[in-house]
Amino acid sequence: QVQLVESGGGLVQPGGSLRLSCEASGLLFSDYAMNWYRQAPGKQRDWVAGISTLGGANYADFVKGRFTISRDNAKNTVFLQMNSLKPEDTAIYFCNAQRLRDFWGQGTQVTVSS
């Protein structure tokens, strides 16, 4: 059974930082591209960042220069370091494992507010 479990969300002030983690089990982690998505209330789910099996990273324009995605295949974990957070970054953040089919985590809430 495949499971993706996100953690690290919370409440942070504008300009602050958070580091999200997503630990995978039940799959060969190194074979999967990993992505982070987010969904704000009343809005569609948007792709935020992705990292390939070889470690190549890509970012949505709205997080470039502020967010960094990384992976640790030995720990079956993907990370999202989020710096210079803005109120508009408030959303539920979801981890996604992508290969022939996609798997999703349950999400972790990130709230950026003073």
C-alpha positions as a printed NumPy array, in Angstrom:
array([[  0.   ,   0.   ,   0.   ],
       [  1.466,   3.315,  -1.09 ],
       [  1.463,   6.108,   1.473],
       [  2.709,   9.677,   1.242],
       [  2.744,  11.544,   4.529],
       [  3.375,  15.286,   4.58 ],
       [  4.537,  17.211,   7.612],
       [  6.023,  20.572,   8.543],
       [  3.103,  22.868,   7.873],
       [  1.942,  25.514,  10.289],
       [  1.404,  29.194,  10.932],
       [  4.207,  31.586,  10.012],
       [  4.509,  35.344,   9.679],
       [  5.086,  36.993,   6.314],
       [  8.762,  36.807,   5.41 ],
       [  9.24 ,  33.657,   7.445],
       [ 10.265,  30.147,   6.442],
       [  8.932,  26.619,   6.676],
       [ 10.288,  23.276,   5.564],
       [  7.8  ,  20.678,   4.399],
       [  8.604,  16.981,   4.294],
       [  6.879,  14.109,   2.541],
       [  7.835,  10.578,   3.463],
       [  6.851,   7.833,   1.042],
       [  6.327,   4.142,   1.68 ],
       [  5.114,   1.204,  -0.355],
       [  6.854,   2.245,  -3.566],
       [ 10.361,   2.327,  -5.02 ],
       [ 10.892,   5.979,  -4.221],
       [ 13.927,   6.515,  -6.446],
       [ 11.862,   5.535,  -9.516],
       [  9.351,   8.334,  -9.014],
       [  9.429,  11.981,  -9.927],
       [  8.131,  13.942,  -6.95 ],
       [  6.054,  17.077,  -6.951],
       [  4.521,  19.57 ,  -4.569],
       [  1.12 ,  21.086,  -5.316],
       [ -0.981,  23.528,  -3.331],
       [ -4.635,  24.411,  -3.093],
       [ -6.024,  27.561,  -1.522],
       [ -9.657,  27.731,  -0.38 ],
       [-12.001,  28.024,  -3.334],
       [ -9.195,  27.686,  -5.871],
       [ -7.834,  24.939,  -8.107],
       [ -4.868,  22.809,  -7.144],
       [ -1.691,  24.322,  -8.581],
       [  1.66 ,  22.694,  -9.252],
       [  4.414,  24.323,  -7.165],
       [  7.641,  22.424,  -7.792],
       [  8.93 ,  19.11 ,  -9.078],
       [ 12.098,  17.057,  -8.889],
       [ 13.036,  14.293, -11.294],
       [ 14.497,  10.903, -10.452],
       [ 17.919,  12.35 , -11.316],
       [ 17.436,  15.383,  -9.067],
       [ 16.591,  18.01 , -11.653],
       [ 14.241,  20.615, -10.182],
       [ 11.627,  22.893, -11.701],
       [  9.454,  25.574, -10.146],
       [  6.309,  27.518, -10.804],
       [  7.063,  31.152, -11.547],
       [  5.29 ,  32.319,  -8.414],
       [  7.791,  30.5  ,  -6.137],
       [ 11.025,  30.77 ,  -8.111],
       [ 13.849,  32.135,  -5.993],
       [ 11.918,  31.516,  -2.76 ],
       [ 11.224,  27.76 ,  -2.639],
       [ 13.649,  24.86 ,  -3.029],
       [ 12.681,  21.248,  -3.615],
       [ 15.048,  18.423,  -2.758],
       [ 14.94 ,  14.682,  -2.195],
       [ 16.704,  12.098,  -0.07 ],
       [ 16.28 ,   8.71 ,  -1.7  ],
       [ 17.87 ,   6.937,   1.272],
       [ 15.068,   8.294,   3.468],
       [ 12.282,   8.051,   0.862],
       [ 11.589,  11.713,   1.513],
       [ 11.073,  14.846,  -0.541],
       [ 11.381,  18.297,   0.966],
       [ 10.147,  21.77 ,   0.161],
       [ 12.088,  24.609,   1.742],
       [  9.923,  27.719,   1.649],
       [ 11.51 ,  31.099,   2.339],
       [ 10.222,  34.674,   2.129],
       [  6.696,  33.432,   2.597],
       [  3.799,  35.648,   1.579],
       [  0.138,  35.617,   2.637],
       [ -0.754,  34.367,  -0.846],
       [  1.282,  31.226,  -0.159],
       [ -1.426,  30.185,   2.306],
       [ -2.798,  26.837,   1.134],
       [ -2.878,  23.124,   1.744],
       [  0.318,  21.665,   0.309],
       [  0.182,  18.2  ,  -1.236],
       [  2.938,  15.776,  -2.09 ],
       [  2.662,  13.837,  -5.366],
       [  4.594,  10.807,  -6.613],
       [  4.523,  10.526, -10.38 ],
       [  5.376,   7.629, -12.64 ],
       [  2.935,   5.452, -14.607],
       [  0.303,   6.517, -12.108],
       [  0.134,   9.233,  -9.511],
       [ -0.074,   8.942,  -5.759],
       [ -1.053,  11.745,  -3.384],
       [ -0.585,  12.604,   0.243],
       [ -3.289,  13.986,   2.497],
       [ -1.82 ,  17.482,   2.58 ],
       [ -0.431,  19.818,   5.199],
       [ -1.785,  23.284,   5.953],
       [  0.467,  26.309,   5.536],
       [ -0.853,  29.633,   6.81 ],
       [  1.091,  32.852,   6.302],
       [ -0.348,  35.611,   8.43 ],
       [  0.669,  38.298,  10.882]])
